[in-house]
Amino acid sequence: DKYFSDDAESRTVFLSVMTREHLWYSIINVASCIRGLKEWRPFRDKMLKFGYSPRLLAICYALSRFKPFISFAVAVKRKIVNYRGSLLVK
């Protein structure tokens, strides 16, 4: 709001980049570090302003409560990214 209040087109482009770069699984990972609804609500409100849907955010919060699963998924994603990176270097 501070930087794009006068330029709706720039705001729209910025928000589309934001949501494209920070996919749903990133929100789940961040939400897994949030302790309870009191801390979740301000984060959710910011994500709503960025253009994420309320339904998606509710699902992300529900999934984020399964911390062992989140830790496993993050580890697998890192291994995949590292493996792809090593293929590019060769």
N, CA, C and O of each residue as an XYZ file, in Angstrom:
360
protein
N       0.825     -1.195      0.000
C       0.000      0.000      0.000
C       0.865      1.253      0.000
O       0.542      2.243     -0.655
N       1.960      1.198      0.736
C       2.823      2.369      0.853
C       3.479      2.727     -0.477
O       3.577      3.906     -0.817
N       3.925      1.736     -1.226
C       4.691      1.998     -2.441
C       3.847      2.000     -3.710
O       4.235      2.608     -4.707
N       2.706      1.332     -3.686
C       1.931      1.191     -4.913
C       0.530      1.784     -4.812
O      -0.334      1.436     -5.618
N       0.280      2.655     -3.862
C      -1.067      3.176     -3.683
C      -1.549      3.997     -4.870
O      -2.752      4.046     -5.131
N      -0.637      4.647     -5.600
C      -1.026      5.494     -6.725
C      -0.919      4.792     -8.076
O      -1.337      5.348     -9.091
N      -0.375      3.598     -8.106
C      -0.125      2.920     -9.370
C      -0.706      1.509     -9.329
O      -0.032      0.558     -8.933
N      -1.966      1.388     -9.743
C      -2.676      0.109     -9.661
C      -2.027     -0.953    -10.542
O      -1.986     -2.124    -10.164
N      -1.526     -0.570    -11.692
C      -0.916     -1.547    -12.592
C       0.364     -2.133    -11.990
O       0.567     -3.346    -12.029
N       1.219     -1.283    -11.437
C       2.449     -1.771    -10.799
C       2.123     -2.651     -9.601
O       2.785     -3.661     -9.361
N       1.111     -2.265     -8.865
C       0.694     -3.050     -7.700
C       0.257     -4.451     -8.140
O       0.645     -5.449     -7.533
N      -0.544     -4.514     -9.187
C      -1.026     -5.795     -9.694
C       0.123     -6.671    -10.164
O       0.152     -7.869     -9.881
N       1.061     -6.083    -10.874
C       2.220     -6.844    -11.366
C       3.056     -7.343    -10.194
O       3.466     -8.503    -10.174
N       3.310     -6.476     -9.220
C       4.093     -6.874     -8.046
C       3.419     -8.029     -7.312
O       4.076     -9.005     -6.951
N       2.112     -7.921     -7.091
C       1.409     -8.965     -6.357
C       1.377    -10.281     -7.132
O       1.428    -11.350     -6.524
N       1.294    -10.223     -8.448
C       1.321    -11.469     -9.218
C       2.697    -12.126     -9.132
O       2.794    -13.352     -9.068
N       3.760    -11.324     -9.132
C       5.111    -11.880     -8.956
C       5.242    -12.472     -7.560
O       5.810    -13.551     -7.391
N       4.727    -11.780     -6.576
C       4.808    -12.251     -5.184
C       4.143    -13.617     -5.027
O       4.717    -14.531     -4.435
N       2.933    -13.748     -5.560
C       2.230    -15.021     -5.406
C       2.825    -16.117     -6.285
O       2.716    -17.297     -5.952
N       3.449    -15.749     -7.393
C       4.091    -16.743     -8.254
C       5.392    -17.255     -7.630
O       5.725    -18.432     -7.775
N       6.116    -16.398     -6.950
C       7.391    -16.770     -6.346
C       7.242    -17.452     -4.992
O       8.120    -18.210     -4.581
N       6.163    -17.196     -4.309
C       5.925    -17.773     -2.981
C       4.693    -18.664     -3.081
O       3.569    -18.237     -2.815
N       4.931    -19.895     -3.464
C       3.845    -20.842     -3.711
C       3.280    -21.383     -2.406
O       3.811    -21.128     -1.326
N       2.200    -22.129     -2.529
C       1.450    -22.613     -1.377
C       2.322    -23.399     -0.411
O       2.123    -23.304      0.800
N       3.271    -24.164     -0.901
C       4.087    -24.959      0.020
C       5.026    -24.085      0.839
O       5.436    -24.478      1.931
N       5.373    -22.907      0.332
C       6.176    -21.971      1.130
C       5.356    -21.429      2.299
O       5.872    -21.238      3.400
N       4.078    -21.186      2.042
C       3.195    -20.697      3.097
C       3.035    -21.759      4.179
O       3.028    -21.441      5.368
N       2.907    -23.011      3.773
C       2.797    -24.094      4.755
C       4.047    -24.151      5.621
O       3.958    -24.299      6.840
N       5.198    -24.036      4.998
C       6.453    -24.089      5.746
C       6.541    -22.942      6.754
O       6.901    -23.163      7.911
N       6.220    -21.734      6.329
C       6.244    -20.587      7.253
C       5.211    -20.780      8.353
O       5.494    -20.549      9.528
N       4.016    -21.201      7.967
C       2.953    -21.389      8.956
C       3.309    -22.451      9.984
O       2.826    -22.398     11.115
N       4.142    -23.410      9.612
C       4.527    -24.450     10.576
C       5.373    -23.879     11.712
O       5.501    -24.506     12.764
N       5.944    -22.707     11.510
C       6.739    -22.048     12.553
C       5.887    -21.132     13.430
O       6.356    -20.642     14.457
N       4.665    -20.908     13.035
C       3.765    -20.007     13.765
C       3.063    -20.800     14.855
O       2.543    -21.891     14.623
N       3.062    -20.225     16.044
C       2.492    -20.917     17.196
C       1.076    -20.431     17.476
O       0.888    -19.497     18.255
N       0.107    -21.035     16.870
C      -1.287    -20.783     17.199
C      -1.954    -19.697     16.372
O      -1.315    -18.968     15.613
N      -3.263    -19.622     16.549
C      -4.076    -18.694     15.767
C      -3.758    -17.231     16.043
O      -3.875    -16.396     15.146
N      -3.363    -16.913     17.256
C      -3.060    -15.512     17.587
C      -1.918    -14.986     16.718
O      -1.966    -13.844     16.261
N      -0.902    -15.799     16.488
C       0.203    -15.398     15.617
C      -0.141    -15.593     14.147
O       0.393    -14.887     13.292
N      -1.019    -16.533     13.839
C      -1.377    -16.816     12.455
C      -2.181    -15.674     11.826
O      -1.956    -15.327     10.666
N      -3.095    -15.101     12.567
C      -4.012    -14.098     11.996
C      -3.300    -12.916     11.337
O      -3.664    -12.566     10.214
N      -2.305    -12.279     11.970
C      -1.622    -11.171     11.278
C      -0.909    -11.627     10.001
O      -0.909    -10.910      9.000
N      -0.310    -12.799     10.036
C       0.350    -13.340      8.841
C      -0.682    -13.591      7.745
O      -0.475    -13.222      6.589
N      -1.794    -14.222      8.117
C      -2.869    -14.496      7.153
C      -3.389    -13.202      6.534
O      -3.616    -13.135      5.326
N      -3.577    -12.178      7.362
C      -4.073    -10.901      6.854
C      -3.126    -10.301      5.809
O      -3.576     -9.735      4.813
N      -1.829    -10.425      6.036
C      -0.856     -9.932      5.050
C      -0.923    -10.746      3.770
O      -0.857    -10.192      2.673
N      -1.052    -12.058      3.908
C      -1.122    -12.913      2.723
C      -2.391    -12.635      1.913
O      -2.376    -12.712      0.685
N      -3.483    -12.315      2.599
C      -4.713    -11.946      1.896
C      -4.501    -10.667      1.084
O      -4.991    -10.551     -0.039
N      -3.777     -9.718      1.652
C      -3.486     -8.477      0.927
C      -2.596     -8.734     -0.287
O      -2.668     -8.008     -1.279
N      -1.759     -9.764     -0.208
C      -0.906    -10.121     -1.340
C      -1.684    -10.819     -2.444
O      -1.181    -10.968     -3.557
N      -2.900    -11.247     -2.148
C      -3.739    -11.847     -3.175
C      -3.976    -13.333     -3.045
O      -4.583    -13.938     -3.928
N      -3.510    -13.939     -1.961
C      -3.791    -15.356     -1.746
C      -5.250    -15.520     -1.333
O      -5.817    -14.638     -0.689
N      -5.854    -16.638     -1.699
C      -7.262    -16.852     -1.368
C      -7.415    -17.299      0.082
O      -6.548    -17.988      0.620
N      -8.513    -16.907      0.709
C      -8.759    -17.341      2.093
C      -8.815    -18.859      2.222
O      -8.358    -19.415      3.221
N      -9.371    -19.530      1.221
C      -9.479    -20.994      1.245
C      -8.090    -21.634      1.211
O      -7.808    -22.557      1.974
N      -7.224    -21.138      0.319
C      -5.861    -21.663      0.236
C      -5.131    -21.467      1.559
O      -4.444    -22.374      2.029
N      -5.275    -20.298      2.159
C      -4.592    -20.022      3.425
C      -5.108    -20.912      4.545
O      -4.331    -21.347      5.394
N      -6.406    -21.189      4.558
C      -6.966    -22.083      5.586
C      -6.395    -23.494      5.429
O      -6.062    -24.149      6.417
N      -6.287    -23.950      4.199
C      -5.714    -25.278      3.938
C      -4.243    -25.302      4.345
O      -3.783    -26.256      4.972
N      -3.509    -24.255      3.987
C      -2.087    -24.187      4.348
C      -1.900    -24.221      5.859
O      -1.010    -24.905      6.364
N      -2.738    -23.486      6.576
C      -2.616    -23.480      8.039
C      -2.919    -24.862      8.609
O      -2.214    -25.337      9.499
N      -3.960    -25.504      8.101
C      -4.318    -26.841      8.599
C      -3.177    -27.825      8.340
O      -2.817    -28.602      9.223
N      -2.610    -27.794      7.138
C      -1.513    -28.703      6.811
C      -0.245    -28.392      7.610
O       0.552    -29.287      7.893
N      -0.069    -27.137      7.964
C       1.150    -26.742      8.678
C       1.224    -27.310     10.091
O       2.292    -27.305     10.704
N       0.129    -27.786     10.603
C       0.117    -28.337     11.958
C       0.778    -29.703     12.020
O       1.053    -30.195     13.114
N       1.044    -30.333     10.877
C       1.699    -31.639     10.824
C       3.207    -31.438     10.652
O       3.758    -31.688      9.581
N       3.860    -30.986     11.718
C       5.268    -30.586     11.660
C       6.218    -31.684     11.153
O       7.102    -31.375     10.353
N       6.083    -32.931     11.572
C       7.003    -33.953     11.031
C       6.869    -34.100      9.510
O       7.864    -34.278      8.807
N       5.654    -34.026      9.021
C       5.431    -34.102      7.580
C       6.067    -32.914      6.871
O       6.671    -33.080      5.812
N       5.942    -31.725      7.436
C       6.504    -30.508      6.841
C       8.023    -30.622      6.802
O       8.641    -30.313      5.783
N       8.624    -31.057      7.890
C      10.084    -31.213      7.930
C      10.558    -32.198      6.870
O      11.566    -31.964      6.202
N       9.832    -33.295      6.718
C      10.182    -34.289      5.706
C      10.040    -33.705      4.300
O      10.921    -33.889      3.460
N       8.940    -33.006      4.044
C       8.698    -32.426      2.718
C       9.757    -31.384      2.365
O      10.218    -31.334      1.225
N      10.143    -30.555      3.327
C      11.184    -29.547      3.083
C      12.510    -30.230      2.769
O      13.222    -29.810      1.857
N      12.843    -31.268      3.511
C      14.098    -31.997      3.261
C      14.097    -32.620      1.866
O      15.108    -32.567      1.166
N      12.986    -33.202      1.463
C      12.892    -33.805      0.133
C      13.022    -32.735     -0.942
O      13.734    -32.927     -1.927
N      12.343    -31.620     -0.760
C      12.425    -30.536     -1.753
C      13.855    -30.023     -1.875
O      14.323    -29.771     -2.986
N      14.542    -29.867     -0.777
C      15.942    -29.409     -0.821
C      16.822    -30.398     -1.578
O      17.685    -29.996     -2.358
N      16.604    -31.691     -1.347
C      17.388    -32.701     -2.056
C      17.120    -32.640     -3.560
O      18.047    -32.761     -4.361
N      15.871    -32.455     -3.939
C      15.522    -32.356     -5.355
C      16.180    -31.133     -5.980
O      16.756    -31.217     -7.065
N      16.092    -29.993     -5.292
C      16.694    -28.758     -5.807
C      18.207    -28.921     -5.922
O      18.795    -28.524     -6.928
N      18.836    -29.493     -4.916
C      20.282    -29.715     -4.955
C      20.676    -30.672     -6.078
O      21.686    -30.470     -6.753
N      19.877    -31.707     -6.269
C      20.152    -32.677     -7.335
C      20.032    -32.008     -8.709
O      20.887    -32.205     -9.573
N      18.984    -31.228     -8.907
C      18.810    -30.512    -10.180
C      19.947    -29.542    -10.407
O      20.432    -29.401    -11.530
N      20.379    -28.870     -9.347
C      21.489    -27.947     -9.447
C      22.772    -28.645     -9.830
O      23.557    -28.117    -10.617
N      22.994    -29.822     -9.286
C      24.218    -30.556     -9.624
C      24.186    -31.031    -11.074
O      25.241    -31.160    -11.695
N      23.020    -31.289    -11.620
C      22.922    -31.671    -13.029
C      23.258    -30.503    -13.955
O      23.831    -30.692    -15.027
N      22.896    -29.308    -13.529
C      23.172    -28.125    -14.349
C      24.656    -27.775    -14.381
O      25.162    -27.247    -15.371
N      25.343    -28.078    -13.282
C      26.767    -27.740    -13.181
C      27.608    -28.635    -14.083
O      28.636    -28.196    -14.598
N      27.193    -29.869    -14.281
C      27.991    -30.834    -15.061
C      28.041    -30.505    -16.497
O      28.672    -31.223    -17.274
